[in-house]
Amino acid sequence: MANFLGKSKDLSSISFELSFPSVGTRTLTEPREITPGRDGERFVLSDPDIYGNVSTIENKNTKLIVKVKLTKNSDDEAFLIKCHNSGSKLGSCVYIDNSGDNKLTITGQGGSVKQLADRTNNTDSDEAEYEIQFAKSTYTI
């Protein structure tokens, strides 16, 4: 995973733990890439007033989307498939990133797992991609 400087992130300093009541709890051990993000822009600009001034408005949308790439037929993929097949929408997560200067912790609640389609037209690919959506999230730096 690359940050804004284009350097790849060391996944050994990232912890991503998923918990689904009907399946169990697991920390992903061998992900190839983990990309957390909010749904939409975090800040938006208001319409200009008659003087041309605009205000910055924080978007209160707390939805969290985490994209995970991992090796096919791994234990991590088996867990995500169980979560997807269970149909549970009550999952939770804890994402901890110690790779930068500041420790980033994201907690998500109300999660569901969906498998993304393989768009590479390469049937020999050993990589699977999943999207995990959470209805509510909190960020702590």
C-alpha positions, -999 to 999 in steps of 0.1 A, spaced: 0 0 0 14 34 -9 10 66 11 9 101 -3 46 101 -9 44 70 -30 64 49 -6 49 15 1 36 9 37 51 -18 58 22 -42 66 40 -57 96 32 -25 115 -5 -27 106 -30 -47 126 -66 -54 113 -89 -74 134 -124 -85 123 -151 -98 146 -185 -113 134 -208 -128 160 -218 -158 139 -183 -166 127 -158 -154 153 -128 -131 156 -96 -131 135 -67 -108 129 -57 -109 93 -22 -124 92 -11 -123 56 -28 -94 38 -11 -80 7 -28 -46 9 -53 -30 33 -69 3 23 -92 20 48 -112 51 37 -144 70 43 -173 71 20 -171 104 2 -152 135 11 -144 144 47 -146 181 42 -168 201 17 -170 238 9 -202 257 13 -217 279 -14 -202 314 -15 -221 342 2 -227 375 -15 -191 386 -7 -175 354 -21 -166 339 12 -169 301 17 -169 280 48 -154 245 53 -180 220 65 -171 187 79 -190 158 65 -206 139 93 -208 106 73 -191 80 95 -193 51 70 -160 32 66 -150 12 36 -119 -11 40 -105 -28 8 -84 -59 15 -62 -78 -10 -50 -112 0 -38 -145 -13 -65 -169 -27 -72 -200 -7 -55 -186 25 -69 -188 60 -77 -151 59 -97 -156 27 -115 -186 42 -125 -164 72 -138 -136 49 -158 -161 28 -174 -174 60 -183 -139 70 -197 -132 36 -217 -164 34 -232 -159 69 -249 -128 58 -241 -111 91 -243 -73 91 -231 -69 127 -194 -72 122 -169 -49 139 -132 -41 133 -102 -25 148 -75 -11 125 -42 0 140 -15 16 119 19 22 137 39 28 105 39 67 106 48 93 132 14 91 148 -5 60 157 -38 57 138 -67 37 153 -100 31 135 -129 12 149 -158 2 128 -193 -12 138 -221 -26 117 -199 -43 91 -206 -66 62 -182 -83 37 -185 -85 0 -161 -100 -26 -151 -78 -54 -150 -92 -90 -117 -101 -105 -113 -75 -133 -78 -84 -145 -89 -111 -170 -61 -132 -155 -73 -165 -143 -39 -174 -130 -40 -146 -105 -35 -157 -69 -50 -125 -54 -85 -119 -41 -100 -86 -32 -127 -79 -6 -146 -48 5 -157 -46 41 -183 -18 48 -190 -4 82 -220 18 90 -202 37 119 -166 44 125 -144 64 148 -108 77 141 -82 83 168 -48 97 161 
